[in-house]
Amino acid sequence: MGMDVEGLAAKRIVLFAEGLAGTGGVERIVMEEEDYLKRHGAEVVVLTFECNQNVFFDNTYQPNIRVIAENSSSRPLPFKFVTRVRQLRRALNEIRPDIVVSENPDSCEYLLPGTLFSPFPYVTHFPGTVFWLNNELVYARVHRRAFDEIRDSIFGHKQFVSRKAPRMGMAKRLKTEVIAVLLYLGIRRAKRIFVHTSHMRWEVDKLYGRDAIPLKGAFPDTILNYKQKQDIKAKLGLAGRRMILSVGRLDYKKRVDLLIRAFNLIRDEFKDLVLVIGGSGPEEEHLKKLVAELGIQDRVKFVGRVKEDELWDYYLSCDVFGHPFWREFAITPYELLALQKKVVWSTETDADESMKGNQHIFAADPTVDGFAQGLRKALTTEVNEPFDMSAYTWDRYFSSRAKQLLAVISETTGRR
């Protein structure tokens, strides 16, 4: 593109997300992107309507967050929407950004009216497939033409997204249709669309008639030379045993129940094997009940939410990481691969051409039998050849995004 990221110096950039409420991918992207942009001289403001400061990974990060329209949440939807759009417009007019980055596509419903007749261009980012992010909206009329083709393209879509739309009252249906149209128009108006995988790029084209730019980023470069600080197996009383690890929010889309059932199928073959599950969420009690029903309480250990400063030590202590999640891309397994650990992930996960030859990856069908086979293969396969994962550092990722931001700023400035 012929444009250096040093051109970020003195550029004013807004990172916008409708809400920052949980310790997840959007919050991580906001944190890492603000850090990268500031290190390269940009002036950065994070705008959001709602924020829980505790979501930023054990308070190790203090972002420059400006919360707008704080008191709008309890108001009826039309008034809340209008209030939020007015507050967003006011904030943008005060900040006068060179560009706005929408950190998830849902924010585009506000950016469409919020930037209308203004000089502020925006880009957007899809952290996951539309079908994963917003199940109700995919049934809207504006998506009907592409619905069946997209739903049938991935096992998880067929598993978790019913072909038949859920029953809705007239008011809710009208709300869903209006939001879907706003999102459709808002996403189409974005100057650039970033996705993580080629499949997400295909979905964006099918749903919105727009091309998207696939980019992957997952970890700071410090992980590539990280040395373990504590022995997690010893800490958990598991010294001398082999460990399958799963870490993440415990909700139904993560299929941790599938991992537990797959582990149960192979546990008698590996007498020293234990399954350690990190994280919390709405499925936690259900998963503990499942473990009790299978009678494997002595082989499965729930450790709750893992502290950020212990996470990489957990990763390094495991023998295999189990990732049956319904996601085409997720940060966590890439962190494991950066630490040269074996990962069993779903065949739905999109591994690009540069990952070919990585012997640490064991793709498995997202079924109990399929995942049991994947775990068995990973446990019995010796992998000694390291794989270069430096292409997936945050700096590489945000460098590519920054060049696109600068290109949009240049294009927009030229038309003013």
C-alpha positions, -999 to 999 in steps of 0.1 A, spaced: 0 0 0 30 22 3 19 39 36 39 36 68 21 33 101 42 62 114 16 83 96 -6 76 127 12 103 146 -12 130 157 -42 112 140 -73 114 162 -90 80 163 -122 69 181 -127 32 190 -164 27 194 -183 -2 209 -220 -2 219 -211 -18 252 -180 -31 271 -196 -55 296 -177 -88 297 -141 -101 295 -142 -112 259 -129 -107 224 -142 -72 218 -128 -59 251 -94 -75 242 -94 -59 208 -102 -25 222 -74 -29 248 -48 -40 223 -57 -16 196 -57 14 218 -23 4 231 -9 -1 196 -23 32 182 -10 52 212 24 37 209 25 50 173 15 85 182 -22 85 176 -47 103 199 -72 76 209 -106 78 227 -127 48 234 -164 56 232 -192 34 246 -227 36 260 -220 13 289 -189 0 305 -179 -23 333 -143 -13 341 -137 -47 358 -138 -64 324 -104 -53 314 -84 -84 324 -77 -81 361 -74 -43 359 -40 -45 343 -51 -20 317 -65 15 321 -81 26 288 -91 61 280 -128 54 280 -156 79 276 -190 66 286 -219 84 268 -256 82 272 -252 64 306 -288 70 317 -305 58 285 -306 21 292 -339 20 311 -358 42 286 -382 27 259 -363 16 228 -371 45 204 -361 71 231 -330 52 241 -319 49 205 -325 86 197 -307 96 229 -277 74 221 -275 87 186 -276 123 198 -250 117 224 -227 99 199 -230 127 174 -223 153 202 -192 133 213 -179 129 177 -184 166 170 -164 175 201 -136 150 194 -135 156 156 -119 122 148 -100 115 116 -117 81 117 -140 59 138 -134 22 143 -165 2 151 -152 -28 172 -183 -49 164 -209 -48 136 -238 -41 161 -224 -6 167 -230 3 131 -267 8 138 -257 39 158 -228 50 135 -251 51 105 -272 80 118 -245 92 142 -221 101 113 -247 110 87 -239 144 70 -206 145 90 -170 143 78 -162 113 100 -156 80 82 -159 47 100 -147 11 95 -161 -19 113 -148 -52 126 -166 -86 128 -152 -106 158 -173 -136 147 -199 -149 123 -232 -130 122 -250 -163 130 -229 -166 162 -233 -130 173 -269 -123 168 -293 -152 163 -326 -133 162 -315 -108 136 -305 -134 111 -342 -142 106 -350 -107 94 -363 -102 59 -331 -84 48 -311 -116 55 -337 -141 41 -321 -145 7 -288 -158 21 -301 -175 53 -303 -211 41 -270 -211 23 -251 -196 52 -269 -218 78 -260 -250 59 -224 -240 55 -212 -248 90 -220 -276 114 -225 -252 143 -249 -230 124 -271 -260 118 -267 -272 154 -274 -239 171 -295 -219 146 -329 -233 139 -341 -231 103 -374 -218 116 -376 -183 131 -385 -181 168 -420 -170 177 -422 -132 183 -449 -108 190 -456 -80 165 -437 -54 185 -406 -75 189 -407 -86 152 -410 -49 141 -381 -40 164 -360 -69 149 -367 -59 114 -359 -22 120 -326 -30 137 -316 -55 110 -322 -28 83 -302 -2 103 -274 -27 107 -275 -37 70 -273 0 59 -247 8 86 -224 -21 76 -227 -13 39 -217 24 46 -185 13 64 -154 23 45 -137 -10 54 -148 -42 69 -124 -64 88 -130 -101 95 -108 -129 109 -115 -157 84 -122 -164 47 -155 -179 57 -166 -147 76 -156 -128 45 -179 -150 24 -208 -145 49 -203 -107 48 -205 -108 10 -236 -129 11 -254 -108 37 -243 -73 29 -229 -74 -6 -195 -61 6 -160 -74 4 -142 -78 37 -105 -79 47 -94 -111 65 -68 -104 92 -58 -125 123 -42 -114 155 -42 -131 188 -13 -123 212 15 -100 222 49 -109 209 61 -115 244 44 -148 245 68 -162 219 96 -162 245 76 -167 277 91 -188 304 68 -206 329 67 -189 363 47 -216 383 39 -252 380 1 -253 377 -1 -291 379 17 -290 413 -6 -261 424 -37 -281 415 -24 -313 431 -20 -330 397 18 -335 396 28 -365 375 -5 -366 356 -14 -356 321 -38 -327 317 -64 -317 291 -72 -281 295 -102 -259 285 -104 -222 294 -132 -199 284 -166 -186 293 -189 -214 301 -219 -210 278 -236 -234 255 -219 -221 223 -186 -233 237 -196 -270 237 -177 -277 269 -203 -305 275 -191 -321 243 -155 -320 256 -166 -336 289 -184 -364 271 -154 -370 247 -131 -371 277 -153 -397 293 -150 -419 263 -112 -420 265 -105 -417 302 -101 -455 307 -74 -456 280 -53 -430 298 -54 -437 336 -32 -407 344 -54 -382 325 -74 -354 340 -96 -327 325 -92 -291 339 -119 -266 331 -112 -229 337 -138 -202 334 -173 -193 346 -207 -186 330 -243 -197 328 -235 -233 319 -213 -239 350 -238 -257 372 -251 -278 342 -215 -289 334 -208 -298 370 -241 -318 371 -230 -336 339 -197 -346 354 -215 -360 385 -239 -379 363 -210 -395 344 -193 -403 377 -160 -387 368 -157 -361 396 -123 -375 405 -110 -369 369 -125 -335 361 -115 -303 380 -133 -269 377 -109 -241 387 -131 -211 380 -119 -179 363 -82 -181 357 -63 -149 366 -48 -131 337 -12 -133 352 -16 -171 356 -31 -178 322 0 -186 302 13 -208 330 -19 -228 328 -14 -231 291 22 -243 295 12 -268 321 -13 -287 299 -5 -316 276 -34 -309 253 -58 -280 249 -94 -289 240 -113 -263 220 -146 -276 206 -161 -241 205 -185 -230 178 -161 -204 164 -142 -200 132 -116 -180 150 -107 -175 186 -78 -159 204 -72 -186 230 -61 -216 208 -37 -193 189 -21 -184 223 -16 -221 229 -1 -226 195 23 -197 201 35 -216 232 40 -247 211 12 -266 228 -11 -292 211 -46 -280 204 -76 -301 194 -101 -277 178 -133 -281 157 -131 -286 120 -152 -254 118 -121 -234 128 -106 -216 98 -68 -223 96 -53 -203 67 -26 -214 43 2 -201 66 -8 -226 92 -3 -256 70 24 -279 84 17 -269 120 18 -303 137 4 -290 170 -31 -287 154 -55 -316 156 -88 -308 138 -118 -329 150 -154 -331 140 -176 -313 167 -192 -345 178 -185 -366 209 -170 -394 189 -151 -371 166 -136 -351 194 -127 -382 214 -107 -393 184 -90 -359 182 -80 -360 218 -67 -396 215 -46 -387 185 -32 -356 202 -23 -375 234 -5 -403 215 13 -381 189 47 -367 198 54 -333 183 89 -319 185 90 -295 156 83 -259 166 61 -238 144 67 -200 138 35 -182 150 50 -147 147 25 -138 119 -3 -137 145 11 -111 170 -10 -80 178 16 -57 163 14 -75 129 -24 -75 131 -28 -38 140 -1 -28 116 -22 -42 88 -54 -26 102 -36 8 107 -25 9 71 -61 5 61 -72 32 85 -46 56 71 -58 48 35 -94 56 45 -83 89 61 -64 98 30 -93 89 7 -118 109 29 -95 139 32 -91 140 -5 -128 144 -10 -134 171 16 
